[in-house]
Amino acid sequence: MVLTIANKEGGAHIDPTQPIDIRAIEEENSMGWTHHDPIVGDKPMSKGPMMPSLRQIGYELEVGLTNYFGSELAP
């Protein structure tokens, strides 16, 4: 996932072609995810889970490295 985003979504460059499976997840909501709004009810997610998942991976990597190496990694 990280390499796909880096190579296709503007991390390293922007590639206008997307693999079919990535496009299905990101643009066609192939996983069927919904957002629950107590007033409106459930509605399909407008964006896929790739970017929030990448953000979570980065956070967990940062926490893991900080736990392993200590605060010497902190800016």
CHARMM internal coordinates of N, CA and C (Angstrom, degrees):
IC EDIT
DIST 1 N 1 CA 1.4427
DIST 1 CA 1 C 1.5200
ANGL 1 N 1 CA 1 C 109.94
DIST 1 C 2 N 1.3189
ANGL 1 CA 1 C 2 N 117.49
DIHE 1 N 1 CA 1 C 2 N -44.16
DIST 2 N 2 CA 1.4671
ANGL 1 C 2 N 2 CA 120.59
DIHE 1 CA 1 C 2 N 2 CA -178.87
DIST 2 CA 2 C 1.5216
ANGL 2 N 2 CA 2 C 110.10
DIHE 1 C 2 N 2 CA 2 C -62.04
DIST 2 C 3 N 1.3216
ANGL 2 CA 2 C 3 N 117.44
DIHE 2 N 2 CA 2 C 3 N -44.86
DIST 3 N 3 CA 1.4680
ANGL 2 C 3 N 3 CA 120.31
DIHE 2 CA 2 C 3 N 3 CA 179.72
DIST 3 CA 3 C 1.5211
ANGL 3 N 3 CA 3 C 111.64
DIHE 2 C 3 N 3 CA 3 C -66.32
DIST 3 C 4 N 1.3201
ANGL 3 CA 3 C 4 N 117.61
DIHE 3 N 3 CA 3 C 4 N -38.02
DIST 4 N 4 CA 1.4631
ANGL 3 C 4 N 4 CA 120.21
DIHE 3 CA 3 C 4 N 4 CA 178.36
DIST 4 CA 4 C 1.5177
ANGL 4 N 4 CA 4 C 110.42
DIHE 3 C 4 N 4 CA 4 C -61.59
DIST 4 C 5 N 1.3237
ANGL 4 CA 4 C 5 N 116.89
DIHE 4 N 4 CA 4 C 5 N -45.36
DIST 5 N 5 CA 1.4593
ANGL 4 C 5 N 5 CA 119.62
DIHE 4 CA 4 C 5 N 5 CA 179.98
DIST 5 CA 5 C 1.5229
ANGL 5 N 5 CA 5 C 110.61
DIHE 4 C 5 N 5 CA 5 C -66.32
DIST 5 C 6 N 1.3295
ANGL 5 CA 5 C 6 N 116.50
DIHE 5 N 5 CA 5 C 6 N -41.71
DIST 6 N 6 CA 1.4675
ANGL 5 C 6 N 6 CA 119.46
DIHE 5 CA 5 C 6 N 6 CA 179.73
DIST 6 CA 6 C 1.5270
ANGL 6 N 6 CA 6 C 111.68
DIHE 5 C 6 N 6 CA 6 C -63.78
DIST 6 C 7 N 1.3249
ANGL 6 CA 6 C 7 N 117.19
DIHE 6 N 6 CA 6 C 7 N -37.30
DIST 7 N 7 CA 1.4553
ANGL 6 C 7 N 7 CA 120.53
DIHE 6 CA 6 C 7 N 7 CA -174.77
DIST 7 CA 7 C 1.5273
ANGL 7 N 7 CA 7 C 114.42
DIHE 6 C 7 N 7 CA 7 C -92.23
DIST 7 C 8 N 1.3239
ANGL 7 CA 7 C 8 N 117.51
DIHE 7 N 7 CA 7 C 8 N -16.98
DIST 8 N 8 CA 1.4600
ANGL 7 C 8 N 8 CA 119.12
DIHE 7 CA 7 C 8 N 8 CA -174.86
DIST 8 CA 8 C 1.5235
ANGL 8 N 8 CA 8 C 114.00
DIHE 7 C 8 N 8 CA 8 C -119.57
DIST 8 C 9 N 1.3102
ANGL 8 CA 8 C 9 N 118.33
DIHE 8 N 8 CA 8 C 9 N -27.56
DIST 9 N 9 CA 1.4688
ANGL 8 C 9 N 9 CA 121.31
DIHE 8 CA 8 C 9 N 9 CA -169.97
DIST 9 CA 9 C 1.5276
ANGL 9 N 9 CA 9 C 113.75
DIHE 8 C 9 N 9 CA 9 C -108.65
DIST 9 C 10 N 1.3009
ANGL 9 CA 9 C 10 N 118.47
DIHE 9 N 9 CA 9 C 10 N 17.06
DIST 10 N 10 CA 1.4521
ANGL 9 C 10 N 10 CA 120.03
DIHE 9 CA 9 C 10 N 10 CA 173.97
DIST 10 CA 10 C 1.5181
ANGL 10 N 10 CA 10 C 114.93
DIHE 9 C 10 N 10 CA 10 C 103.95
DIST 10 C 11 N 1.3301
ANGL 10 CA 10 C 11 N 118.82
DIHE 10 N 10 CA 10 C 11 N 2.96
DIST 11 N 11 CA 1.4562
ANGL 10 C 11 N 11 CA 120.07
DIHE 10 CA 10 C 11 N 11 CA 176.82
DIST 11 CA 11 C 1.5131
ANGL 11 N 11 CA 11 C 110.16
DIHE 10 C 11 N 11 CA 11 C -68.01
DIST 11 C 12 N 1.3300
ANGL 11 CA 11 C 12 N 117.03
DIHE 11 N 11 CA 11 C 12 N -57.01
DIST 12 N 12 CA 1.4543
ANGL 11 C 12 N 12 CA 121.95
DIHE 11 CA 11 C 12 N 12 CA 176.70
DIST 12 CA 12 C 1.5252
ANGL 12 N 12 CA 12 C 110.30
DIHE 11 C 12 N 12 CA 12 C -98.20
DIST 12 C 13 N 1.3014
ANGL 12 CA 12 C 13 N 115.61
DIHE 12 N 12 CA 12 C 13 N -40.15
DIST 13 N 13 CA 1.4565
ANGL 12 C 13 N 13 CA 122.84
DIHE 12 CA 12 C 13 N 13 CA 175.75
DIST 13 CA 13 C 1.5220
ANGL 13 N 13 CA 13 C 107.82
DIHE 12 C 13 N 13 CA 13 C -164.61
DIST 13 C 14 N 1.3067
ANGL 13 CA 13 C 14 N 116.75
DIHE 13 N 13 CA 13 C 14 N 172.77
DIST 14 N 14 CA 1.4642
ANGL 13 C 14 N 14 CA 120.31
DIHE 13 CA 13 C 14 N 14 CA 178.12
DIST 14 CA 14 C 1.5154
ANGL 14 N 14 CA 14 C 107.93
DIHE 13 C 14 N 14 CA 14 C -106.65
DIST 14 C 15 N 1.3182
ANGL 14 CA 14 C 15 N 115.50
DIHE 14 N 14 CA 14 C 15 N 123.15
DIST 15 N 15 CA 1.4516
ANGL 14 C 15 N 15 CA 122.12
DIHE 14 CA 14 C 15 N 15 CA 178.30
DIST 15 CA 15 C 1.5235
ANGL 15 N 15 CA 15 C 107.35
DIHE 14 C 15 N 15 CA 15 C -110.01
DIST 15 C 16 N 1.3152
ANGL 15 CA 15 C 16 N 118.03
DIHE 15 N 15 CA 15 C 16 N 121.19
DIST 16 N 16 CA 1.4597
ANGL 15 C 16 N 16 CA 119.22
DIHE 15 CA 15 C 16 N 16 CA -176.69
DIST 16 CA 16 C 1.5270
ANGL 16 N 16 CA 16 C 113.91
DIHE 15 C 16 N 16 CA 16 C -67.44
DIST 16 C 17 N 1.3177
ANGL 16 CA 16 C 17 N 117.30
DIHE 16 N 16 CA 16 C 17 N -18.03
DIST 17 N 17 CA 1.4635
ANGL 16 C 17 N 17 CA 119.54
DIHE 16 CA 16 C 17 N 17 CA 178.85
DIST 17 CA 17 C 1.5200
ANGL 17 N 17 CA 17 C 109.22
DIHE 16 C 17 N 17 CA 17 C -93.91
DIST 17 C 18 N 1.3011
ANGL 17 CA 17 C 18 N 115.25
DIHE 17 N 17 CA 17 C 18 N 138.73
DIST 18 N 18 CA 1.4565
ANGL 17 C 18 N 18 CA 121.02
DIHE 17 CA 17 C 18 N 18 CA 177.47
DIST 18 CA 18 C 1.5104
ANGL 18 N 18 CA 18 C 108.24
DIHE 17 C 18 N 18 CA 18 C -122.17
DIST 18 C 19 N 1.3301
ANGL 18 CA 18 C 19 N 117.64
DIHE 18 N 18 CA 18 C 19 N 143.40
DIST 19 N 19 CA 1.4712
ANGL 18 C 19 N 19 CA 118.31
DIHE 18 CA 18 C 19 N 19 CA 173.16
DIST 19 CA 19 C 1.5352
ANGL 19 N 19 CA 19 C 109.49
DIHE 18 C 19 N 19 CA 19 C -59.35
DIST 19 C 20 N 1.3147
ANGL 19 CA 19 C 20 N 116.20
DIHE 19 N 19 CA 19 C 20 N 147.17
DIST 20 N 20 CA 1.4618
ANGL 19 C 20 N 20 CA 121.64
DIHE 19 CA 19 C 20 N 20 CA -176.63
DIST 20 CA 20 C 1.5195
ANGL 20 N 20 CA 20 C 111.67
DIHE 19 C 20 N 20 CA 20 C -56.89
DIST 20 C 21 N 1.3343
ANGL 20 CA 20 C 21 N 117.49
DIHE 20 N 20 CA 20 C 21 N -41.42
DIST 21 N 21 CA 1.4714
ANGL 20 C 21 N 21 CA 119.83
DIHE 20 CA 20 C 21 N 21 CA -177.47
DIST 21 CA 21 C 1.5276
ANGL 21 N 21 CA 21 C 111.57
DIHE 20 C 21 N 21 CA 21 C -67.75
DIST 21 C 22 N 1.3084
ANGL 21 CA 21 C 22 N 117.95
DIHE 21 N 21 CA 21 C 22 N -37.92
DIST 22 N 22 CA 1.4654
ANGL 21 C 22 N 22 CA 121.10
DIHE 21 CA 21 C 22 N 22 CA 178.70
DIST 22 CA 22 C 1.5308
ANGL 22 N 22 CA 22 C 110.09
DIHE 21 C 22 N 22 CA 22 C -68.39
DIST 22 C 23 N 1.3231
ANGL 22 CA 22 C 23 N 116.99
DIHE 22 N 22 CA 22 C 23 N -43.17
DIST 23 N 23 CA 1.4554
ANGL 22 C 23 N 23 CA 120.17
DIHE 22 CA 22 C 23 N 23 CA 177.89
DIST 23 CA 23 C 1.5277
ANGL 23 N 23 CA 23 C 111.15
DIHE 22 C 23 N 23 CA 23 C -61.48
DIST 23 C 24 N 1.3222
ANGL 23 CA 23 C 24 N 117.09
DIHE 23 N 23 CA 23 C 24 N -39.36
DIST 24 N 24 CA 1.4623
ANGL 23 C 24 N 24 CA 120.78
DIHE 23 CA 23 C 24 N 24 CA 179.26
DIST 24 CA 24 C 1.5235
ANGL 24 N 24 CA 24 C 110.99
DIHE 23 C 24 N 24 CA 24 C -63.02
DIST 24 C 25 N 1.3255
ANGL 24 CA 24 C 25 N 117.20
DIHE 24 N 24 CA 24 C 25 N -40.26
DIST 25 N 25 CA 1.4711
ANGL 24 C 25 N 25 CA 120.69
DIHE 24 CA 24 C 25 N 25 CA -179.99
DIST 25 CA 25 C 1.5196
ANGL 25 N 25 CA 25 C 110.90
DIHE 24 C 25 N 25 CA 25 C -71.32
DIST 25 C 26 N 1.3165
ANGL 25 CA 25 C 26 N 117.05
DIHE 25 N 25 CA 25 C 26 N -46.46
DIST 26 N 26 CA 1.4636
ANGL 25 C 26 N 26 CA 121.25
DIHE 25 CA 25 C 26 N 26 CA -173.00
DIST 26 CA 26 C 1.5278
ANGL 26 N 26 CA 26 C 114.23
DIHE 25 C 26 N 26 CA 26 C -79.32
DIST 26 C 27 N 1.3088
ANGL 26 CA 26 C 27 N 118.10
DIHE 26 N 26 CA 26 C 27 N -40.69
DIST 27 N 27 CA 1.4561
ANGL 26 C 27 N 27 CA 120.39
DIHE 26 CA 26 C 27 N 27 CA -171.06
DIST 27 CA 27 C 1.5242
ANGL 27 N 27 CA 27 C 114.44
DIHE 26 C 27 N 27 CA 27 C -107.84
DIST 27 C 28 N 1.3350
ANGL 27 CA 27 C 28 N 117.29
DIHE 27 N 27 CA 27 C 28 N -24.46
DIST 28 N 28 CA 1.4571
ANGL 27 C 28 N 28 CA 119.81
DIHE 27 CA 27 C 28 N 28 CA -174.83
DIST 28 CA 28 C 1.5278
ANGL 28 N 28 CA 28 C 112.78
DIHE 27 C 28 N 28 CA 28 C -109.74
DIST 28 C 29 N 1.3343
ANGL 28 CA 28 C 29 N 117.50
DIHE 28 N 28 CA 28 C 29 N 3.66
DIST 29 N 29 CA 1.4596
ANGL 28 C 29 N 29 CA 122.58
DIHE 28 CA 28 C 29 N 29 CA 179.92
DIST 29 CA 29 C 1.5233
ANGL 29 N 29 CA 29 C 111.63
DIHE 28 C 29 N 29 CA 29 C 49.77
DIST 29 C 30 N 1.3289
ANGL 29 CA 29 C 30 N 116.42
DIHE 29 N 29 CA 29 C 30 N 48.16
DIST 30 N 30 CA 1.4582
ANGL 29 C 30 N 30 CA 121.03
DIHE 29 CA 29 C 30 N 30 CA -177.19
DIST 30 CA 30 C 1.5304
ANGL 30 N 30 CA 30 C 112.99
DIHE 29 C 30 N 30 CA 30 C -65.22
DIST 30 C 31 N 1.3319
ANGL 30 CA 30 C 31 N 116.68
DIHE 30 N 30 CA 30 C 31 N -18.60
DIST 31 N 31 CA 1.4570
ANGL 30 C 31 N 31 CA 119.98
DIHE 30 CA 30 C 31 N 31 CA 178.13
DIST 31 CA 31 C 1.5311
ANGL 31 N 31 CA 31 C 111.35
DIHE 30 C 31 N 31 CA 31 C -84.20
DIST 31 C 32 N 1.3245
ANGL 31 CA 31 C 32 N 116.54
DIHE 31 N 31 CA 31 C 32 N -11.32
DIST 32 N 32 CA 1.4562
ANGL 31 C 32 N 32 CA 121.33
DIHE 31 CA 31 C 32 N 32 CA 177.42
DIST 32 CA 32 C 1.5184
ANGL 32 N 32 CA 32 C 114.45
DIHE 31 C 32 N 32 CA 32 C 70.94
DIST 32 C 33 N 1.3254
ANGL 32 CA 32 C 33 N 117.79
DIHE 32 N 32 CA 32 C 33 N 27.91
DIST 33 N 33 CA 1.4556
ANGL 32 C 33 N 33 CA 121.02
DIHE 32 CA 32 C 33 N 33 CA -179.00
DIST 33 CA 33 C 1.5144
ANGL 33 N 33 CA 33 C 110.44
DIHE 32 C 33 N 33 CA 33 C -70.01
DIST 33 C 34 N 1.3238
ANGL 33 CA 33 C 34 N 115.73
DIHE 33 N 33 CA 33 C 34 N 144.09
DIST 34 N 34 CA 1.4546
ANGL 33 C 34 N 34 CA 120.88
DIHE 33 CA 33 C 34 N 34 CA 177.13
DIST 34 CA 34 C 1.5225
ANGL 34 N 34 CA 34 C 109.86
DIHE 33 C 34 N 34 CA 34 C -128.01
DIST 34 C 35 N 1.3091
ANGL 34 CA 34 C 35 N 114.62
DIHE 34 N 34 CA 34 C 35 N 160.50
DIST 35 N 35 CA 1.4613
ANGL 34 C 35 N 35 CA 122.11
DIHE 34 CA 34 C 35 N 35 CA 174.72
DIST 35 CA 35 C 1.5183
ANGL 35 N 35 CA 35 C 106.69
DIHE 34 C 35 N 35 CA 35 C -111.27
DIST 35 C 36 N 1.3316
ANGL 35 CA 35 C 36 N 116.05
DIHE 35 N 35 CA 35 C 36 N 127.71
DIST 36 N 36 CA 1.4628
ANGL 35 C 36 N 36 CA 119.21
DIHE 35 CA 35 C 36 N 36 CA -179.30
DIST 36 CA 36 C 1.5161
ANGL 36 N 36 CA 36 C 109.90
DIHE 35 C 36 N 36 CA 36 C -93.13
DIST 36 C 37 N 1.2996
ANGL 36 CA 36 C 37 N 115.51
DIHE 36 N 36 CA 36 C 37 N 121.37
DIST 37 N 37 CA 1.4618
ANGL 36 C 37 N 37 CA 122.78
DIHE 36 CA 36 C 37 N 37 CA 174.81
DIST 37 CA 37 C 1.5201
ANGL 37 N 37 CA 37 C 106.46
DIHE 36 C 37 N 37 CA 37 C -115.92
DIST 37 C 38 N 1.3402
ANGL 37 CA 37 C 38 N 118.19
DIHE 37 N 37 CA 37 C 38 N 120.83
DIST 38 N 38 CA 1.4622
ANGL 37 C 38 N 38 CA 119.55
DIHE 37 CA 37 C 38 N 38 CA -175.86
DIST 38 CA 38 C 1.5235
ANGL 38 N 38 CA 38 C 113.92
DIHE 37 C 38 N 38 CA 38 C -62.04
DIST 38 C 39 N 1.3152
ANGL 38 CA 38 C 39 N 118.46
DIHE 38 N 38 CA 38 C 39 N -22.26
DIST 39 N 39 CA 1.4644
ANGL 38 C 39 N 39 CA 120.88
DIHE 38 CA 38 C 39 N 39 CA -179.76
DIST 39 CA 39 C 1.5251
ANGL 39 N 39 CA 39 C 110.88
DIHE 38 C 39 N 39 CA 39 C -89.73
DIST 39 C 40 N 1.3210
ANGL 39 CA 39 C 40 N 116.19
DIHE 39 N 39 CA 39 C 40 N -49.42
DIST 40 N 40 CA 1.4634
ANGL 39 C 40 N 40 CA 121.14
DIHE 39 CA 39 C 40 N 40 CA -175.52
DIST 40 CA 40 C 1.5248
ANGL 40 N 40 CA 40 C 111.97
DIHE 39 C 40 N 40 CA 40 C -86.07
DIST 40 C 41 N 1.3214
ANGL 40 CA 40 C 41 N 116.99
DIHE 40 N 40 CA 40 C 41 N -30.39
DIST 41 N 41 CA 1.4631
ANGL 40 C 41 N 41 CA 121.51
DIHE 40 CA 40 C 41 N 41 CA -174.85
DIST 41 CA 41 C 1.5161
ANGL 41 N 41 CA 41 C 110.68
DIHE 40 C 41 N 41 CA 41 C 101.50
DIST 41 C 42 N 1.3056
ANGL 41 CA 41 C 42 N 115.67
DIHE 41 N 41 CA 41 C 42 N -168.56
DIST 42 N 42 CA 1.4634
ANGL 41 C 42 N 42 CA 120.09
DIHE 41 CA 41 C 42 N 42 CA -179.24
DIST 42 CA 42 C 1.5158
ANGL 42 N 42 CA 42 C 110.34
DIHE 41 C 42 N 42 CA 42 C -75.94
DIST 42 C 43 N 1.3442
ANGL 42 CA 42 C 43 N 114.81
DIHE 42 N 42 CA 42 C 43 N 138.50
DIST 43 N 43 CA 1.4598
ANGL 42 C 43 N 43 CA 120.10
DIHE 42 CA 42 C 43 N 43 CA 174.50
DIST 43 CA 43 C 1.5221
ANGL 43 N 43 CA 43 C 108.20
DIHE 42 C 43 N 43 CA 43 C -141.01
DIST 43 C 44 N 1.3269
ANGL 43 CA 43 C 44 N 117.86
DIHE 43 N 43 CA 43 C 44 N 148.66
DIST 44 N 44 CA 1.4659
ANGL 43 C 44 N 44 CA 120.48
DIHE 43 CA 43 C 44 N 44 CA -178.64
DIST 44 CA 44 C 1.5260
ANGL 44 N 44 CA 44 C 110.95
DIHE 43 C 44 N 44 CA 44 C -61.32
DIST 44 C 45 N 1.3267
ANGL 44 CA 44 C 45 N 115.97
DIHE 44 N 44 CA 44 C 45 N 145.58
DIST 45 N 45 CA 1.4630
ANGL 44 C 45 N 45 CA 119.93
DIHE 44 CA 44 C 45 N 45 CA 176.05
DIST 45 CA 45 C 1.5222
ANGL 45 N 45 CA 45 C 109.13
DIHE 44 C 45 N 45 CA 45 C -67.22
DIST 45 C 46 N 1.3296
ANGL 45 CA 45 C 46 N 116.44
DIHE 45 N 45 CA 45 C 46 N 137.44
DIST 46 N 46 CA 1.4627
ANGL 45 C 46 N 46 CA 120.18
DIHE 45 CA 45 C 46 N 46 CA -178.86
DIST 46 CA 46 C 1.5202
ANGL 46 N 46 CA 46 C 111.67
DIHE 45 C 46 N 46 CA 46 C -81.96
DIST 46 C 47 N 1.2959
ANGL 46 CA 46 C 47 N 117.73
DIHE 46 N 46 CA 46 C 47 N -25.68
DIST 47 N 47 CA 1.4626
ANGL 46 C 47 N 47 CA 122.45
DIHE 46 CA 46 C 47 N 47 CA 178.52
DIST 47 CA 47 C 1.5180
ANGL 47 N 47 CA 47 C 108.47
DIHE 46 C 47 N 47 CA 47 C -122.23
DIST 47 C 48 N 1.3197
ANGL 47 CA 47 C 48 N 116.06
DIHE 47 N 47 CA 47 C 48 N 154.55
DIST 48 N 48 CA 1.4532
ANGL 47 C 48 N 48 CA 120.60
DIHE 47 CA 47 C 48 N 48 CA -179.28
DIST 48 CA 48 C 1.5261
ANGL 48 N 48 CA 48 C 112.67
DIHE 47 C 48 N 48 CA 48 C -80.08
DIST 48 C 49 N 1.3209
ANGL 48 CA 48 C 49 N 116.70
DIHE 48 N 48 CA 48 C 49 N 179.09
DIST 49 N 49 CA 1.4565
ANGL 48 C 49 N 49 CA 121.96
DIHE 48 CA 48 C 49 N 49 CA -174.73
DIST 49 CA 49 C 1.5293
ANGL 49 N 49 CA 49 C 114.88
DIHE 48 C 49 N 49 CA 49 C -87.81
DIST 49 C 50 N 1.3228
ANGL 49 CA 49 C 50 N 118.94
DIHE 49 N 49 CA 49 C 50 N 2.80
DIST 50 N 50 CA 1.4684
ANGL 49 C 50 N 50 CA 120.05
DIHE 49 CA 49 C 50 N 50 CA -172.74
DIST 50 CA 50 C 1.5273
ANGL 50 N 50 CA 50 C 113.34
DIHE 49 C 50 N 50 CA 50 C -63.85
DIST 50 C 51 N 1.3115
ANGL 50 CA 50 C 51 N 118.49
DIHE 50 N 50 CA 50 C 51 N -51.42
DIST 51 N 51 CA 1.4656
ANGL 50 C 51 N 51 CA 120.57
DIHE 50 CA 50 C 51 N 51 CA -176.35
DIST 51 CA 51 C 1.5374
ANGL 51 N 51 CA 51 C 112.21
DIHE 50 C 51 N 51 CA 51 C -67.44
DIST 51 C 52 N 1.3343
ANGL 51 CA 51 C 52 N 119.82
DIHE 51 N 51 CA 51 C 52 N -45.52
DIST 52 N 52 CA 1.4642
ANGL 51 C 52 N 52 CA 118.11
DIHE 51 CA 51 C 52 N 52 CA 175.73
DIST 52 CA 52 C 1.5296
ANGL 52 N 52 CA 52 C 112.11
DIHE 51 C 52 N 52 CA 52 C -61.48
DIST 52 C 53 N 1.3294
ANGL 52 CA 52 C 53 N 117.29
DIHE 52 N 52 CA 52 C 53 N -35.36
DIST 53 N 53 CA 1.4658
ANGL 52 C 53 N 53 CA 120.60
DIHE 52 CA 52 C 53 N 53 CA 178.50
DIST 53 CA 53 C 1.5200
ANGL 53 N 53 CA 53 C 110.88
DIHE 52 C 53 N 53 CA 53 C -66.38
DIST 53 C 54 N 1.3302
ANGL 53 CA 53 C 54 N 116.80
DIHE 53 N 53 CA 53 C 54 N -41.05
DIST 54 N 54 CA 1.4655
ANGL 53 C 54 N 54 CA 120.66
DIHE 53 CA 53 C 54 N 54 CA 177.87
DIST 54 CA 54 C 1.5244
ANGL 54 N 54 CA 54 C 110.81
DIHE 53 C 54 N 54 CA 54 C -63.99
DIST 54 C 55 N 1.3237
ANGL 54 CA 54 C 55 N 116.98
DIHE 54 N 54 CA 54 C 55 N -40.04
DIST 55 N 55 CA 1.4617
ANGL 54 C 55 N 55 CA 120.81
DIHE 54 CA 54 C 55 N 55 CA 177.28
DIST 55 CA 55 C 1.5253
ANGL 55 N 55 CA 55 C 110.28
DIHE 54 C 55 N 55 CA 55 C -61.98
DIST 55 C 56 N 1.3282
ANGL 55 CA 55 C 56 N 117.95
DIHE 55 N 55 CA 55 C 56 N -40.47
DIST 56 N 56 CA 1.4671
ANGL 55 C 56 N 56 CA 121.93
DIHE 55 CA 55 C 56 N 56 CA 178.71
DIST 56 CA 56 C 1.5242
ANGL 56 N 56 CA 56 C 111.01
DIHE 55 C 56 N 56 CA 56 C -66.62
DIST 56 C 57 N 1.3266
ANGL 56 CA 56 C 57 N 117.09
DIHE 56 N 56 CA 56 C 57 N -39.82
DIST 57 N 57 CA 1.4678
ANGL 56 C 57 N 57 CA 120.71
DIHE 56 CA 56 C 57 N 57 CA 177.57
DIST 57 CA 57 C 1.5267
ANGL 57 N 57 CA 57 C 110.03
DIHE 56 C 57 N 57 CA 57 C -61.20
DIST 57 C 58 N 1.3325
ANGL 57 CA 57 C 58 N 116.99
DIHE 57 N 57 CA 57 C 58 N -44.54
DIST 58 N 58 CA 1.4678
ANGL 57 C 58 N 58 CA 120.63
DIHE 57 CA 57 C 58 N 58 CA 178.53
DIST 58 CA 58 C 1.5135
ANGL 58 N 58 CA 58 C 112.17
DIHE 57 C 58 N 58 CA 58 C -61.67
DIST 58 C 59 N 1.3342
ANGL 58 CA 58 C 59 N 116.27
DIHE 58 N 58 CA 58 C 59 N -42.38
DIST 59 N 59 CA 1.4657
ANGL 58 C 59 N 59 CA 120.57
DIHE 58 CA 58 C 59 N 59 CA 178.84
DIST 59 CA 59 C 1.5285
ANGL 59 N 59 CA 59 C 110.88
DIHE 58 C 59 N 59 CA 59 C -62.72
DIST 59 C 60 N 1.3260
ANGL 59 CA 59 C 60 N 116.65
DIHE 59 N 59 CA 59 C 60 N -46.73
DIST 60 N 60 CA 1.4651
ANGL 59 C 60 N 60 CA 119.87
DIHE 59 CA 59 C 60 N 60 CA -179.07
DIST 60 CA 60 C 1.5223
ANGL 60 N 60 CA 60 C 111.81
DIHE 59 C 60 N 60 CA 60 C -65.55
DIST 60 C 61 N 1.3280
ANGL 60 CA 60 C 61 N 117.41
DIHE 60 N 60 CA 60 C 61 N -34.77
DIST 61 N 61 CA 1.4636
ANGL 60 C 61 N 61 CA 120.51
DIHE 60 CA 60 C 61 N 61 CA 175.63
DIST 61 CA 61 C 1.5227
ANGL 61 N 61 CA 61 C 110.41
DIHE 60 C 61 N 61 CA 61 C -64.67
DIST 61 C 62 N 1.3256
ANGL 61 CA 61 C 62 N 116.64
DIHE 61 N 61 CA 61 C 62 N -44.35
DIST 62 N 62 CA 1.4639
ANGL 61 C 62 N 62 CA 120.63
DIHE 61 CA 61 C 62 N 62 CA 179.05
DIST 62 CA 62 C 1.5392
ANGL 62 N 62 CA 62 C 111.25
DIHE 61 C 62 N 62 CA 62 C -61.14
DIST 62 C 63 N 1.3142
ANGL 62 CA 62 C 63 N 117.05
DIHE 62 N 62 CA 62 C 63 N -46.60
DIST 63 N 63 CA 1.4661
ANGL 62 C 63 N 63 CA 120.98
DIHE 62 CA 62 C 63 N 63 CA 179.86
DIST 63 CA 63 C 1.5274
ANGL 63 N 63 CA 63 C 110.76
DIHE 62 C 63 N 63 CA 63 C -63.99
DIST 63 C 64 N 1.3245
ANGL 63 CA 63 C 64 N 116.47
DIHE 63 N 63 CA 63 C 64 N -43.13
DIST 64 N 64 CA 1.4570
ANGL 63 C 64 N 64 CA 119.98
DIHE 63 CA 63 C 64 N 64 CA 179.88
DIST 64 CA 64 C 1.5177
ANGL 64 N 64 CA 64 C 112.68
DIHE 63 C 64 N 64 CA 64 C -63.20
DIST 64 C 65 N 1.3263
ANGL 64 CA 64 C 65 N 117.11
DIHE 64 N 64 CA 64 C 65 N -44.24
DIST 65 N 65 CA 1.4660
ANGL 64 C 65 N 65 CA 120.16
DIHE 64 CA 64 C 65 N 65 CA 179.00
DIST 65 CA 65 C 1.5228
ANGL 65 N 65 CA 65 C 111.23
DIHE 64 C 65 N 65 CA 65 C -67.18
DIST 65 C 66 N 1.3226
ANGL 65 CA 65 C 66 N 117.49
DIHE 65 N 65 CA 65 C 66 N -38.56
DIST 66 N 66 CA 1.4615
ANGL 65 C 66 N 66 CA 120.72
DIHE 65 CA 65 C 66 N 66 CA 177.98
DIST 66 CA 66 C 1.5185
ANGL 66 N 66 CA 66 C 110.32
DIHE 65 C 66 N 66 CA 66 C -64.95
DIST 66 C 67 N 1.3301
ANGL 66 CA 66 C 67 N 117.38
DIHE 66 N 66 CA 66 C 67 N -41.28
DIST 67 N 67 CA 1.4674
ANGL 66 C 67 N 67 CA 120.24
DIHE 66 CA 66 C 67 N 67 CA 177.63
DIST 67 CA 67 C 1.5228
ANGL 67 N 67 CA 67 C 111.32
DIHE 66 C 67 N 67 CA 67 C -64.85
DIST 67 C 68 N 1.3328
ANGL 67 CA 67 C 68 N 117.08
DIHE 67 N 67 CA 67 C 68 N -37.13
DIST 68 N 68 CA 1.4538
ANGL 67 C 68 N 68 CA 120.59
DIHE 67 CA 67 C 68 N 68 CA -178.25
DIST 68 CA 68 C 1.5306
ANGL 68 N 68 CA 68 C 112.63
DIHE 67 C 68 N 68 CA 68 C -75.63
DIST 68 C 69 N 1.3302
ANGL 68 CA 68 C 69 N 116.17
DIHE 68 N 68 CA 68 C 69 N -46.41
DIST 69 N 69 CA 1.4625
ANGL 68 C 69 N 69 CA 120.48
DIHE 68 CA 68 C 69 N 69 CA -175.00
DIST 69 CA 69 C 1.5278
ANGL 69 N 69 CA 69 C 113.56
DIHE 68 C 69 N 69 CA 69 C -96.04
DIST 69 C 70 N 1.2974
ANGL 69 CA 69 C 70 N 117.06
DIHE 69 N 69 CA 69 C 70 N -12.74
DIST 70 N 70 CA 1.4630
ANGL 69 C 70 N 70 CA 120.21
DIHE 69 CA 69 C 70 N 70 CA -177.54
DIST 70 CA 70 C 1.5101
ANGL 70 N 70 CA 70 C 111.30
DIHE 69 C 70 N 70 CA 70 C 86.31
DIST 70 C 71 N 1.2930
ANGL 70 CA 70 C 71 N 115.68
DIHE 70 N 70 CA 70 C 71 N -167.20
DIST 71 N 71 CA 1.4627
ANGL 70 C 71 N 71 CA 120.92
DIHE 70 CA 70 C 71 N 71 CA -173.80
DIST 71 CA 71 C 1.5300
ANGL 71 N 71 CA 71 C 113.10
DIHE 70 C 71 N 71 CA 71 C -77.78
DIST 71 C 72 N 1.3191
ANGL 71 CA 71 C 72 N 118.60
DIHE 71 N 71 CA 71 C 72 N 0.54
DIST 72 N 72 CA 1.4700
ANGL 71 C 72 N 72 CA 119.82
DIHE 71 CA 71 C 72 N 72 CA -179.89
DIST 72 CA 72 C 1.5244
ANGL 72 N 72 CA 72 C 112.28
DIHE 71 C 72 N 72 CA 72 C -66.21
DIST 72 C 73 N 1.3357
ANGL 72 CA 72 C 73 N 117.50
DIHE 72 N 72 CA 72 C 73 N -14.40
DIST 73 N 73 CA 1.4674
ANGL 72 C 73 N 73 CA 120.34
DIHE 72 CA 72 C 73 N 73 CA 176.81
DIST 73 CA 73 C 1.5195
ANGL 73 N 73 CA 73 C 111.79
DIHE 72 C 73 N 73 CA 73 C -84.47
DIST 73 C 74 N 1.3038
ANGL 73 CA 73 C 74 N 117.26
DIHE 73 N 73 CA 73 C 74 N -17.46
DIST 74 N 74 CA 1.4667
ANGL 73 C 74 N 74 CA 120.39
DIHE 73 CA 73 C 74 N 74 CA -176.22
DIST 74 CA 74 C 1.5221
ANGL 74 N 74 CA 74 C 109.97
DIHE 73 C 74 N 74 CA 74 C -66.22
DIST 74 C 75 N 1.3542
ANGL 74 CA 74 C 75 N 116.82
DIHE 74 N 74 CA 74 C 75 N 143.29
DIST 75 N 75 CA 1.4804
ANGL 74 C 75 N 75 CA 119.75
DIHE 74 CA 74 C 75 N 75 CA -178.56
DIST 75 CA 75 C 1.5119
ANGL 75 N 75 CA 75 C 111.79
DIHE 74 C 75 N 75 CA 75 C -69.54
END
COOR INIT
IC SEED 1 N 1 CA 1 C
IC BUILD
